[in-house]
Amino acid sequence: MANDSVSDDDRWLIINGRRWRRTDPSLPADLVSALTSHLGRGRSGVRRAKGDPDATSEARRRVDLAKHGLGERGPYWWDEPEVERLRRARQALRELEELEG
């Protein structure tokens, strides 16, 4: 289900000539904030884990889950119903919180 009301400027961010998918704008701010916090911690973990394959893998998993939840990876958020996008974001947050255990 394509969302024809979303322009390319709403879908993509261009940085240094490289195209990056934007965060799903339909997600509630508190959910985006929580996922973004996990994304930052995951990125920091990747930097700290240099030389430790297990720690690197765990940190990259956190980054991947957060980016999927935000709609920046996986299916294009503009091609899916909003309810499915919200479900995926909430599921990603649950999984991230379980990783902190």
C-alpha positions as CSV (number, residue, x, y, z in Angstrom):
1,M,0.0,0.0,0.0
2,A,2.0,3.0,-1.3
3,N,1.6,6.3,0.5
4,D,1.3,8.8,-2.3
5,S,1.2,11.7,0.0
6,V,4.8,11.2,1.1
7,S,7.4,12.9,-1.1
8,D,11.0,11.8,-1.7
9,D,12.1,14.6,0.6
10,D,10.1,13.0,3.4
11,R,11.6,9.6,2.6
12,W,15.3,10.3,2.1
13,L,18.0,12.3,3.7
14,I,21.1,13.2,1.5
15,I,24.4,13.5,3.3
16,N,27.6,14.0,1.3
17,G,25.8,12.7,-1.8
18,R,24.7,9.5,0.0
19,R,21.0,8.7,0.4
20,W,19.8,7.6,3.8
21,R,16.3,6.5,4.7
22,R,14.5,8.9,7.1
23,T,12.8,7.7,10.3
24,D,9.1,6.9,9.9
25,P,7.4,10.2,10.7
26,S,4.2,8.5,11.9
27,L,5.9,7.0,15.0
28,P,5.1,8.7,18.3
29,A,7.8,10.9,19.6
30,D,8.3,8.9,22.8
31,L,8.8,5.7,20.8
32,V,11.3,7.5,18.4
33,S,13.2,8.8,21.5
34,A,13.5,5.4,23.1
35,L,14.6,3.7,19.8
36,T,17.1,6.6,19.1
37,S,18.5,6.2,22.6
38,H,19.1,2.4,21.9
39,L,20.6,3.3,18.5
40,G,23.1,5.6,20.2
41,R,24.0,3.1,22.8
42,G,24.4,0.5,20.1
43,R,26.7,2.7,18.0
44,S,28.8,3.5,21.1
45,G,29.0,-0.2,21.8
46,V,30.3,-0.9,18.3
47,R,33.1,1.6,18.9
48,R,34.0,0.2,22.3
49,A,33.9,-3.4,21.1
50,K,36.8,-3.2,18.6
51,G,38.7,-6.4,18.6
52,D,35.9,-8.4,20.5
53,P,33.8,-10.2,17.9
54,D,31.1,-11.2,20.4
55,A,30.7,-7.6,21.8
56,T,30.7,-6.2,18.2
57,S,28.0,-8.6,17.1
58,E,25.8,-7.8,20.1
59,A,26.2,-4.0,19.6
60,R,25.5,-4.3,15.9
61,R,22.3,-6.3,16.7
62,R,21.2,-3.4,18.9
63,V,21.9,-0.9,16.1
64,D,20.0,-3.1,13.6
65,L,17.0,-3.6,15.9
66,A,16.8,0.1,16.5
67,K,17.1,1.1,12.9
68,H,14.4,-1.5,11.9
69,G,12.1,-0.1,14.6
70,L,12.7,3.5,13.4
71,G,11.9,2.4,9.8
72,E,15.4,3.1,8.6
73,R,16.0,-0.5,7.6
74,G,13.7,-3.3,6.4
75,P,10.6,-2.7,4.4
76,Y,10.0,0.8,3.2
77,W,7.8,2.4,5.8
78,W,5.8,4.4,3.2
79,D,4.7,1.1,1.5
80,E,3.1,-0.3,4.7
81,P,0.0,0.4,6.7
82,E,0.8,2.7,9.7
83,V,-0.5,0.0,12.2
84,E,2.1,-2.4,10.9
85,R,4.9,0.2,11.2
86,L,3.9,0.9,14.8
87,R,3.7,-2.8,15.6
88,R,7.2,-3.3,14.3
89,A,8.6,-0.3,16.2
90,R,7.1,-1.5,19.5
91,Q,8.4,-5.0,18.9
92,A,11.9,-3.7,18.2
93,L,11.8,-1.7,21.4
94,R,10.7,-4.7,23.4
95,E,13.5,-6.8,22.0
96,L,16.0,-4.0,22.8
97,E,14.8,-3.7,26.4
98,E,15.1,-7.5,26.7
99,L,18.8,-7.3,25.6
100,E,19.4,-5.0,28.6
101,G,17.9,-7.7,30.8
